[in-house]
Amino acid sequence: MTERWRQDRREHRKGAVTLRGERVPASTTDQRLLDSREPADWLHADPWRVLRIQAEFVEGFGTLAELGPAVSVFGSARISPDHPSYRMAEQVGAELVRAGYAVITGGGPGVMEAANKGAAEAGGTSVGLGIELPFETGLNDYVDVGVNFRYFFVRKTMFVKYSEGFVVLPGGVGTLDELFEAITLVQTGKITSFPIVLLGNGFWAPLLDWIRDTLLAEGMIAEKDLELVRTTDDVAEGVRWIVEARAGRGAAPFTPGV
Ligand SMILES: C/C(=C\CNc1ncnc2c1ncn2[C@@H]1O[C@H](COP(=O)(O)O)[C@@H](O)[C@H]1O)CO
């Protein structure tokens, strides 16, 4: 081993690994990262999407894990403040806060805005889980804690994971999608003791009739599945059903007024 050979023997440390001589790479990892002029097609490839999906879960879990007891409120994105469902959703938001819950919505307009407004004005925690849509609507003004999602399925996980129950007001296909996902999760035992309250007897009656007269009659569902949702026009009653279901979740009852 000559002195010359020893001097030529360059060394490169890569974390815990030491490379010497011809093993030393021509560039460092940082250089390769920062100097890269390669095409960016990988941005649109599935492995990169997987990382973005993971990042959304991390962001959602990180933001909501310490929220405390919460209930999600769903309903039409299209109604204006003079619609009866808007007033009802405001009352739901406020009543849920008075019962000790944070209120989670999709963070958009209509029923979502009304429920966030009711919650915020009652002094509670008002959460909006927004979704990236081709037409941007942004979070409504009454959201205090907002998380925006690219992926519907990640956002849906958050609603279920951080809610003790769902309150569903009149709405269109988005609302029905959220409602039937919850019903499916309860029916298949993926979630237990999860109250689903439908507000607005008149709006929901034809759907519930069809479920009984067609789905049940054709043997597509079981008799007990009819009990997976309860309907009322009385906001206070709906909120009471959610509070009463706490015991089934093994959660401590709320002390009234606290
Ligand atoms: C269509 C309009 C706004 C869209 N903005 C939305 N922002 C957040 N969440 C939304 C939005 N639209 C639908 N949702 C989700 O679906 C439910 C309402 O859908 P529906 O078809 O109106 O019933 C709602 O609970 C949200 O979670 C108006 O300009």
The ligand as a Gaussian input file, in Angstrom:
#p B3LYP/6-31G(d) Opt

LIG

0 1
 C      -72.124000      22.952000      -5.764000
 C      -71.663000      24.058000      -4.900000
 C      -70.534000      24.020000      -4.152000
 C      -69.637000      22.850000      -4.035000
 N      -68.796000      22.926000      -2.865000
 C      -68.670000      21.949000      -1.955000
 N      -67.783000      22.150000      -0.968000
 C      -67.634000      21.231000      -0.007000
 N      -68.339000      20.075000       0.054000
 C      -69.213000      19.842000      -0.933000
 C      -69.425000      20.753000      -1.983000
 N      -70.349000      20.231000      -2.805000
 C      -70.725000      19.048000      -2.288000
 N      -70.066000      18.802000      -1.144000
 C      -70.214000      17.612000      -0.256000
 O      -71.406000      16.917000      -0.618000
 C      -72.503000      17.313000       0.228000
 C      -73.447000      18.234000      -0.523000
 O      -73.669000      17.762000      -1.818000
 P      -75.090000      18.013000      -2.514000
 O      -74.989000      17.331000      -3.839000
 O      -75.293000      19.492000      -2.625000
 O      -76.092000      17.372000      -1.624000
 C      -71.930000      18.067000       1.396000
 O      -72.319000      17.463000       2.646000
 C      -70.428000      18.059000       1.185000
 O      -69.729000      17.221000       2.071000
 C      -72.580000      25.228000      -4.822000
 O      -72.052000      26.307000      -5.476000

